[in-house]
Amino acid sequence: MKRTTTDEAPDLHERIKRWRVAKKLSQTQIAEGLGITVSAVSYWEGGGKKRTSPSHENLARLVEFLGLTIPRFYGRLPEAP
């Protein structure tokens, strides 16, 4: 049976955005906290024409900044806004 779009797990980009919004943080706050550009955070969330993923190091730093563990980050997501 083919899975429908609504059944598929959110990708990394969606997870980053959903957790940021749930923690009531702006892209600017994330960027400043991690010492990266706002554009990088936007690209991580899939914004604009460029869609990139954080390095393993930056993903670990992001998860820590959000006050999460890796298993929690990849577990159940908060509700979409």
SVG drawing of the C-alpha trace seen along z (x, -y; Angstrom):
<svg xmlns="http://www.w3.org/2000/svg" viewBox="-3 -38 33 40">
<polyline fill="none" stroke="black" stroke-width="0.4" points="0.0,0.0 1.4,-3.4 1.5,-5.9 -0.2,-9.2 1.4,-12.6 -0.5,-13.1 0.9,-9.8 4.5,-10.5 6.8,-11.7 7.8,-15.3 11.3,-15.9 14.2,-17.6 13.3,-21.0 9.7,-20.8 11.0,-19.5 13.4,-22.4 10.6,-25.0 7.9,-23.3 10.2,-23.1 11.4,-26.7 7.8,-27.9 6.8,-25.7 9.6,-27.2 8.5,-30.7 11.8,-31.6 12.5,-33.6 15.0,-32.7 17.1,-35.6 17.2,-34.3 18.2,-30.8 20.9,-32.4 22.3,-34.5 22.3,-31.6 24.2,-29.4 26.5,-32.1 25.2,-31.6 23.3,-33.7 19.5,-34.1 19.8,-32.9 21.2,-29.6 18.3,-29.1 15.8,-30.0 17.5,-27.5 17.4,-24.8 13.6,-25.4 13.3,-25.0 12.8,-28.7 13.7,-30.4 15.2,-28.7 18.0,-27.1 17.1,-24.3 20.0,-23.0 20.4,-20.8 22.5,-21.7 25.8,-19.9 25.7,-17.2 27.5,-19.6 25.0,-22.4 22.1,-20.1 23.4,-18.9 23.9,-22.5 20.4,-23.4 18.8,-20.6 20.7,-21.6 19.7,-25.3 16.1,-24.2 16.4,-22.4 15.7,-19.0 17.4,-15.7 18.0,-14.1 15.4,-11.4 12.9,-14.1 13.7,-16.2 13.0,-13.2 10.0,-12.0 6.5,-13.4 6.3,-16.9 4.4,-19.7 1.2,-20.7 1.5,-22.9 0.7,-26.6"/>
</svg>
